[in-house]
Amino acid sequence: MSKDIRIKKGLDLKLKGEAEKNVTASTRSKVYAIKPSDFHGVIPKMVVKEGAKVKAGEVIFYSKSDEAVKFVSPVSGTIQEIVRGEKRVILAIKIAAESQDTFVEHSKKNPKDLDGKQVKEMLLASGCWPFIKQRPYDVIANSAETPKAIFVSGLNSAPLAGDLNFMLADKKEMLAAGFAALTKLTSGKVHLTVASDADFIPTVEGLEVHKGSGKHPVGLVSTQIAAIDPINKGERVWVVQIEDVAIIGELFMTGKANFERTVALTGAGFENPSYVKAFVGSQIADVVAGNLKEGNYRVISGDVLTGDKKSKEDFLGFYHNQVTAIPEGDDYDFFGWNLPRPNKFSVYRAGLFSFLTPNKKYDLNTNTNGEHRGFVLTGEYEKVCPLDIYPMQLLKSILVKDIDQMEALGIYEVAPEDFALTEFVDVSKQDHQRIVRQGLDLMIKEVG
């Protein structure tokens, strides 16, 4: 039975620079890159060497801990460089792209005619398996396990997130095929949560659709899992981004692993916020070409709460369908902390007036407006966190590495992104997402 999810706790961060509904093809990058750091916990084992020619969809490395999980080139070309860091850790695999792609061909198959093992084999062979993550721990799903359910969020609530009705308008058949494939991977249900105005919902046996509404983080899958089918100790659920479900569906329909995305260019740093078509691993300079304003702007692969800071020479993240540009916070107001500031946003009312204009959009910068200090008890974390947990107590239990307390406080239910809002409202300027990631890594090591 479907459930309506209504979130009252949370925070909608209203920023200037929402993407206009038009899409263009980005400049084809001369160099693409796959970065193992995008796949947390994966230790790569290279299959190819520098100078090797590869097709789009050809395996370039696999996971040392799960050799069935393969990672492929998004384009055809030549392995230009394997970038290594300290202790020869692989930081990136750069591919000099050809002008046109030649794809590795897989057999076209209807997921409805396959069993779970056959679907899994095709996803693993094609390099599409990394799209599937598991909870707890927020890592790539173990290919040897079967989850109790699969969750897909069809609701974008993050700041300036792209309009899914627009992004998925021409991918309805692919979504149907992708969801049909996912239903074969679990003995339970595949859950899709959407907004009330979603028009891309496919009709697939085994797919259960839920309606979500309210403030961010209603679009985060942890919020949806907690409301629909919470995770208990020892259980596994898998999660997939809805845009990646379409890529999986296209694989079964065409026999090709096409890693092209519709990317939303958002934020006050763009001349014309809009959408572009770009492949996974595209160089940021080509994704934003001719659109970035002059000045000191921070470019972020992802949204402002959970994305990664990038230079123009860096590359689009594997899981990112958004690039955001906002002003760098390298300027300061003299006595700014002691003056009324009508054009600043804050969840607090001291000297600010943003609470009087709840629908106003702001041109915020990256300034944290404060320094790192010990935790201060304010009660604000609970106002923006709809999960049934105690956020501050969980963070403190992670810092002291109290595993029993971490379990009791809900470590299995969360991912780093669930603490982006508590980090935003924190007067202590603690790095909540980093702390949660450390806690999850500790649980993987100690509990497994």
NUNU-549129 format. One record per residue: x, y, z of N, C-alpha, C in turn; residue in three letters. Coordinates in pm, whole numbers, plus 50000, padded with zeros to 5 digits. Layout:
% NUNU-549129
XYZXYZXYZALA...
//
This chain:
% NUNU-549129
500854988050000500005000050000500885012450000MET500595021949912501385034149904501125043050025SER502115050950059502035059950172502345074050126LYS501575083650175501895097650151502875102250257ASP503925109050213504955113750305504855128950313ILE504545134050429504455148450450505475152650555ARG506375161350516507465165650604507235179950650ILE507175181950780507055195450835508415200650881LYS509235191650936510575195750976511455196350853LYS512365205950850513255207350736513485222050706GLY514075224650590514395238450553514555239150402LEU513805248050339513965250850197514875263050183ASP516045260850128517015271650108516765277649971LEU516175289449967515765295649841516885304549788LYS517445300449675518565307649615518195312649477LEU518905322749432518735327849297519485318749199LYS518955317749078519665310248976519035297048940GLY517705296048946517035283748907517155281648756GLU517375269348714517605266348573516335268548491ALA516495275548377515385277248284515225264448202GLU514025261848157513725249048093514085249047945LYS515375249347919515875246847785517185239347799ASN517455230447703518605221647714519425222347586VAL520745222547603521685222547491522745211947515THR523445208347410524555198947424525795206647467ALA526475201747569527705208347612528825205547513SER529865213747519531045211447436531655197947473THR531945189747373532535176647402533945178647456ARG534195172947572535505174447636536575166847558SER537765172247557538895165047499539365153947593LYS539175156347723539595146647824538445144347923VAL538185131747952537205127848054537955120548166TYR537335119548281538005112848393537015105348479ALA537435093748526536715086248628537575086548753ILE536985090948866537735092348991537235081949092LYS538105072949135537685062849234537125068949362PRO537505081249395536985087649516535485090049509SER534885089549388533435090749376532725078349429ASP533465067349442532885054649486533485051149622PHE532845055949726533445054949859533715040549899HIS534935038149946535315024849994535855015549887GLY535795019749761536285011249651537795012949634VAL538515001849637539945001749603540044996349461ILE540485004649364540455000349224541614991149187PRO541314981649102542334973049040542244975248889LYS543304980948832543284984948692543264972848599MET542494974448491542434964248385543234968948264VAL543324982048244544014987748128545234995748175VAL546114998648080547305006448108547265019448028LYS548135028648063548225041147988548545038147842GLU547865045147753548065043147610547095033347548GLY546345025847629545385016047577544175023147517ALA543655017647409542445022947348541235015847408LYS540205023447439539005017747500537755022747428VAL536725014647431535415018547380534575024247494LYS533535031447459532585035847561531915023547621ALA531985022147754531415010547820532404999247842GLY533685001547806534694991147827535274992347968GLU535524980948031535994980648170537404986548179VAL537584995648276538915001248300539464997248437ILE538574994748534539024989048661537854982248730PHE538184974148832537144967448910537454969449058TYR536494966149143536654967949287537434956249345SER538454959349422539284948849483538484940449581LYS537524946349652536754939049752535594931249692SER535164934849572534064928049504534374928249355ASP535104918149309535644918149174534574918049066GLU533354914449101532264914549003531844928748966ALA532124938449053531714952349030532764959248943VAL532364962748821533274968448723532924983048696LYS533964990548659533805004748629534325007048487PHE533545014048408533815014848264534085029148220VAL534625030248100534875043248040533565049147989SER533295061948016532055067947966532105071247817PRO533315072047761533495075447620534555066347560VAL534655066547428535735059047362536925068247340SER538115062547353539325070647338540545062947384GLY541525070347433542795064647477543055068247623THR543495058547701543845061347841545055070547841ILE544805083147872545865093247866546795092647987GLN546195091048105547015091448228546275084648342GLU547015077248422546505071948548547155080248658ILE546385089348715546925098848814546995092048950VAL548185092349009548385085949140548825096149243ARG548445093349369548835101849481549825094749570GLY549785098049699550685091749795550435076749801GLU551505069249817551465054649823550815048649699LYS550945055949587550455051549456548945049249452ARG548225056249539546755055649537546265061949407VAL545365055149338544835060249211543825071249239ILE544105083149186543225094649208542265096649091LEU542715093748970541855095648853542415087948735ALA541515083848647541895077948520541395087348412ILE542315093648339541965103348236541925096548099LYS540895099848024540685093747893540645104847788ILE541575104447691541545113747579540495108947481ALA539435116647465538255111947393538425113147243ALA537825103747170537705104747026536535113946991GLU536455118046866535405127446827534025121046831SER533955107846809532695100646817532895087846898GLN531845083646965531955072047053531635059046980ASP532415048947011532125035246971531815027447097THR530625021547104530165015347227530445000347229PHE530684995247350530654980847372529204976447357VAL528974966247275527614961847247527224950347340GLU526074951947404525474941247484524174937147416HIS523694925647449522444920847389521254928947439SER520364932547348519124939147388518224928747455LYS517704932447572516884922747645515714929847712LYS514624922947721513464928047794513574923047938ASN513714932148035513864927748174512734918748224PRO511554920348166510414912148209510624897448178LYS511504894648079511754880748039512944874648112ASP513574882248201514784877748268514504874848415LEU515364866848476515284865048621516304874248688ASP516304874348820517184883348893518654881348862GLY519074868848847520484865848819520894871548684LYS520064870348584520394875348450520434890648448GLN519514897148518519544911748528520814916348596VAL521154909748706522364913348780523614911748694LYS523694900848618524854898348532525014909448428GLU523914914048372524004924648271524414937948331MET523904941048450524294953448517525764953248555LEU526254941848600527664940748639528564941548517LEU528214934748410529064934448290529124948048222ALA528054955748230527964968448158528574980248234SER528864978448362529364989548443528274998048503GLY527004993648495525895001248554525654997748700CYS526314987348751526084983448890526434994548990TRP527485002648968527795013249066526685023349088PRO525665023549001524525032349025523705027749145PHE523875015249186523085009549295523885010549425ILE523355017749521523995018949652523165011649756LYS523805008649868523085001649975522995010350100GLN521975008150175521845013250311521715001050401ARG522365000750516523185011550570524525013050499PRO525235023650538526625026750502526785035350378TYR525765036450291525855045250175527085042050090ASP527225029450052528305024949964527685016749850VAL528495013549749528005005549638527514992049690ILE526374987649640525744975449688526614963249663ALA526584954149760527294941449747526554932649646ASN527254928549540526614921149433526164907249475SER526644902349590526274888849635525044888849724ALA524514900749758523394901649850522084904449777GLU520994902449850519664905849800518984914949901THR518524926649859517944936049956516504932749988PRO516034937850101514614935750135513704944850054LYS514284955950000513504965149917514484974349844ALA513994980949740514784990849666514005003949666ILE514725015049691514095028149700514665037549594PHE513775044749528514155054749428513425067649462VAL514165078449470513535091449496513285098449363SER512025101049334511655108749216511205122649254GLY511875127949356511495140849413512765148549447LEU513015159349374514185167749398513815179249490ASN514345179349613514015190149706515245198249745SER516445194349697517675201549732517655215549669ALA518445224849721518465238449667518765238749518PRO517895245049440518055247149296518115234149215LEU517655223149273517695210349203516885210949074ALA517295203048975516635203048846515205198048853GLY514395202248755512995198248744512955184448679ASP512545174348754512565160648703511535158648591LEU510405165648596509455164548485510095168748354ASN510925178948359511615183548238512775174348202PHE513555170248300514745162148274514395148148223MET513235143048263512865129248229511745128748124LEU511445140048062510295140647971510395130747856ALA511625128447806511795119547691512345105847731ASP512225102347860512825089847907511815080547976LYS510555081947942509535074148011509655059247981LYS509955055747855510115041547821511345035747890GLU512415043547896513635039147963513375036948112MET512605045848172512275044248314511485031448337LEU510545028648250509745016448264510625004148257ALA511575003948162512494992648150513424991848270ALA513895003448317514795003548432514114998548558GLY512885002848583512164998248701511824983348690PHE511514978948569511244964648549512474956348586ALA513664961548552514894954548588515114954448739ALA514844965748804515064966648948514134957249025LEU512924955248974511984946349046512494932049052THR513404928348960513934914748958515074912749059LYS515544923649120516694922949209516324921649356LEU515044922149387514624921449527513384912649539THR513264906049653512054898249681510954907149735SER511314919549768510324928949820509864938449712GLY509504950449753508974960549662510074970049615LYS509834976249500510604987949457509735000049485VAL510225009149568509455020749612509935033249538HIS508995040449479509275053149410508465064049476LEU509145074449523508475085849584508545097749490THR507415103949462507345114949365506535126449422VAL506635138049356505795149349390504405147249331ALA503455154949377502075153049334501885156249186SER502785164349127502635168248986503545160348893ASP504135149348941505045141348858504285135048742ALA504855136148620504195130348503505075120048432ASP506035114248504506925104448443506775090548508PHE505705088548584505545076248660505185064648567ILE506025054248560505695042748473504775032948545PRO504105024748466503275014148522504055001048513THR504544996448626505404984548632504934975848748VAL504774963048722504374953848828505504952948932GLU505154954149059506134953849166506644967449207GLY506224977949135506604991649168505504998149251LEU505875003249367504915009849455505245024749460GLU504275033149426504475047449413503905054749535VAL504705063949590504295071949705504385086649669HIS503545094749730503565109149708504245115849827LYS505185124949797505905132049901505695146949891GLY505635153650003505465168250004506105173850131SER506435186650125507025193150241508375199050209GLY509085202350312510375209050299511495199050269LYS512615204150221513805196050213514185192050356HIS514465179150384514935168550295513895158150255PRO512685162150217511695152250176512175144350054VAL513065150449973513565143749854514695134049880GLY515255133950001516345124750033515775110950063LEU516465100950015515915087350023515855082350167VAL516735086950255516675082850396515355086950459SER514885099050426513605103850478512475094850431THR512545090550307511505082150250511555067950308GLN512755062450325512895049150384512305048950525ILE512615059350603512135059950741510605060250748ALA509985066450649508525067550650507835055250592ALA508525048050503507885036950431508235023350491ILE509525020650508509975007450554511335008950621ASP511375012950747512645016050815513615004250817PRO514905007650822515944997450825516194993150969ILE516224980150992516604974551121518004968551111ASN518624966151223519964960451224519974947051149LYS520954945551061521094933350984520374933450851GLY519544943650827518804944450700519564952950599GLU519254950950471519854958550362518744963450271ARG518834975950231518014981050122518944987650022VAL518504988049898519294994549793518595007349748TRP519385016949703518835029649655519475032949520VAL518685039049433519135043049299518545056749269VAL519345065749208518805078449162517915076049041GLN516835083749030515885081048922516495083648785ILE517405093248774518075095448645518895083348604GLU519445076348703520245064448675519375052448642ASP518135052348692517185041848651516955042748500VAL516895054948448516715056848304517925051648226ALA519135053648279520345048448213520305033248211ILE519885027248323519765012648330518725007748228ILE517605014748219516585010848122517075011847979GLY517845022347948518395023847813519355012547779GLU520095007747880521004996447858520234984347807LEU519124981047870518354969247830517654971447695PHE517274983747666516564986547541517484987147421MET518704992147439519604994447325520844985547326THR521154979647442522374971747453523614980247473GLY523444993247499524575002247518524495009047654LYS525645010347720525715017747846526025032347812ALA524995040447806525125054447766525105063147891ASN526265068747926526385076248051526195091348031PHE525395094847933525095108947913524005113348010GLU524175125048069523225130348167522655143748120ARG521475147048173520965160648164521355167748292THR522235177648280522815184348396522235198348409VAL521745201648528521205215048555522335224348595ALA522475235548524523445245948559522685256448640LEU522995257548768522185265848857523055275148940THR522435285448993523115294549083523345308249021GLY523635317949107523805331749064525055333848980ALA525945323948976527185325348901527045322848753GLY525875318448706525685315748563524945327248496PHE525385330548375524705340748295523295336148261GLU523175323748217521885318148180521725304348242ASN521235303748364521015290548427520095282148338PRO520515270048305519765261848211520205247348226SER519925239148125520305225048127521235222048010TYR522165212848031523035208347923523105193147924VAL523405187347810523665173047800525175171047814LYS525575162447907526995160047929527205145947979ALA528345140147945528675126747991529285127048131PHE529105116148203529795114248330531285116548308VAL531925123848399533365126048387533765137248295GLY532795145048242533135156348156533935166748233SER534785173948160535555184548225534625196248256GLN534735201548376533835212248420533885224148326ILE535065227548276535205239048186534305237648063ALA534125225448015533295223247897531815223047933ASP531485218248052530095218048096529545232248114VAL530375241348166529935255048195530385264848088VAL530955260047978531585268547877530665279947831ALA531195292347837530485304047789529315308547873GLY529115302347988527945305448069528305311148206ASN529525308848251529925313248385530245328248384LEU529725335448481529975349848491531415352848526LYS531855364548488533175369248530533125372348680GLU534205369448749534245372048892534695359848970GLY534665361249100535155350549188533975341949233ASN533725331149157532625322249188533145308249218TYR532495301549311532825287749341531935278649256ARG532565269449185531825259749105531725246749184VAL530525241549195530245229749276529605219049189ILE530175207149189529545195749123528535189949222SER527255192349194526195188649287525495201149339GLY524755199749448524065211249507524925217649614ASP524475229149665525305236949757525465230249893VAL524575221049927524635214750059525525202350061LEU525545194649952526255181849953527285180349841THR527385190249751528265188949635529735190749669GLY530575189049566532025189849580532545202149507ASP533425209549573534065221049511534955216449396LYS534845223149282535605219249164536265231549100LYS537425229149038538015239148951537535236448809SER537785245648718537365243548579538095231848516LYS539275228748567540065217648512539635204248569GLU538755204548668538295192048730537145186148649ASP536485175848704535545167948626534225166048700PHE533165164248622531825162148676531765149148754LEU531185149548874531085137848959530215126948897GLY530495114448930529805103048870528305103348899PHE527905107749018526495107349058525795120849045TYR526455130748988525925144448990525185148048862HIS523995153848880523175158748769522955173848782ASN523855180348854523715194648879525095200748897GLN525285212648842526485220648869526005234248918VAL526525238549031526085250949094527245260749102THR526975273249077527995283749089527455294949176ALA528135297649287527745308449378528985316649414ILE528805329049461529965337349493530815331449605PRO532115332949592533025329049699532845338649817GLU532865333249937532675341550057533985346850111GLY534665354650030535965359750073535915374550108ASP534715379950129534585393850173533775393850302ASP534015403650384533415403950518532845417850547TYR531725418050617531085430550656531665435350788ASP532105447950793532625453650917531495454351020PHE531725448151135530695447151239529415440651185PHE529595431751086528435425351025527595417551124GLY528265412151227527535404251326526645412851414TRP526865426251412526175435151505525255445051434ASN525045443251301524235452551224523025445451165LEU521905452451152520765446551082521125443650937PRO520755431750888521135427950752519905422450680ARG519145431350615517885427050552518075417850432PRO519255417550372519485409250253520255396450282ASN520355393050409521025380650448519975370550495LYS520285357850475519375347250518519925340350642PHE519045337050735519445329250852518215322850912SER518425311450978517325305251051517135311951186VAL518075320451224517995327651350517505341851324TYR516895348151423516265361151403517095372751457ARG518245369951513519055380551573519645389551464ALA519125401451448519665411151353519305408351209GLY518505398051183518135394551047516625394851031LEU516175396250907514745397750883514235387850778PHE515015377550749514595368150645513325360750682SER513035359450812511815352250853510555359950814PHE510695373050784509545381150744509205379350596LEU510155374150518509945372250374510305357850338THR509465348050373509815333850356510005329550212PRO509445337050115509565333049974510645340749898ASN511355349149967512415356949902513595347949865LYS514185350449748515355342949704516615351049730LYS517675344049770518905350649815520085347049727TYR521015356349720522275354249648523355351749753ASP523335339849811524245336649921525625332749868LEU526635335349951527995331249915528445319750005ASN529715316249995530225304450068530735307750207THR530615320250249531085324150382530315316550490ASN531045310650585530385303250692529885312250804THR530265325150802529805334750902530055329951044ASN531245324951067531615320151200532775310651193GLY533275306951310534435298151317534085285151388GLU534905275251365534735262151427534885263251578HIS533945257051652534015257151798533315244451849ARG533325242451978532655230952036531155231552014GLY530505219852020529055219151999528325228352096PHE527355235852044526505244552125525085239352116VAL524465237152228523105231752232522105242852199LEU521485242052081520535252452038519145246852010THR519035233851985517755228051948517395229751802GLY518295235951722518005238351581518155225751496GLU519025216551538519215204351458517885197051440TYR517165195551549515915187851546514855194551459GLU514935207751440513935214851360514095212051210LYS515295208251168515535206051025515765191350992VAL515705182551093515945168251072514665160551100CYS513975155450997512715148351019512885133851064PRO514115128751061514345114951103514135113451253LEU513735101651295513455099151436514755095651509ASP515655105251513516955103451578517295116051657ILE518345115151739518885126751809520185130551740TYR520175140651651521335143551568522605146851646PRO522515155651745523715159651818524305147951896MET523445140251960523935128852038524595118451948GLN524035116351828524645106951735526015111951690LEU526115124751660527405130451618528455128851728LEU528055131351851529005130151962529415115651986LYS528485106351970528825092251988529815087651881SER529705093451760530655090151654532035095551690ILE532085107651741533375113751773534125106051880LEU533395099751973534055091952079534115077052044VAL533635073451923533695059751871532995049651962LYS531815053652013531005044852096530055037152006ASP530445025251965529695017551866528295013951916ILE528185009452041526875005852097525935017852096ASP526455029352134525635041352136525265045751995GLN526195044351901525915047751761524775039151707MET524795026251737523715017351694522385021651756GLU522415024551885521175028251955520595041351904ALA521465050151855521035063351810520715064051661LEU520825052651590520315052351452521345053851342GLY522585049651365523615051151262523275043651135ILE522525032551146522195024651028521195031650936TYR520505041650987519445048150911519915060050829GLU521165064450847521565077450793522695076250693VAL522825086650613523945088650522524455102850545ALA525655106050500526185119650523525255130650475PRO524575128650361523715139150307522575142750401GLU522185133550490521095136350583521465146650688ASP522755149450700523215159250799523685172250734PHE523355174150606523735186550540523005198650598ALA521725196950631520965208150687521375211050831LEU521615200750910522065203351048523415210351045THR524245207050948525525213850931525325228450892GLU524335230950806524065244650761523605253650875PHE522765248550965522215256851072523095256951196VAL524205249651195525035247951314525845260451344ASP525625266451459526425278151498527845274151536VAL528075261251558529395256451595530285253851474SER529715254151355530445252151229531185238751226LYS530545228551281531115215051276530835208751140GLN531725200051096531595193450967530805180550986ASP529485181650990528625170351023528735159050922HIS528775162250794528795151750693530085143550700GLN531175150250727532455143050742532405134050865ARG531835138850974531755130951097530905118451073ILE529755120051007528875108550981529575098450891VAL530305103250790531045094050703532075086150783ARG532755092550876533715085550962533005075051047GLN531825078351097531065068851177530635056651097GLY530185059050975529765047850889530965038950854LEU532095045150828533315037350797533725028850917ASP533575034451037533905026751157532985014751172LEU531695016651142530745005651153531034994751050MET531414998750929531804988850828532964980350876ILE533934986950938535144980050985534844970951102LYS534024975751196533814968451321532644958551315GLU531614961951237530404953951235530234946751101VAL530534953850991530424947950858529014948450803GLY
//
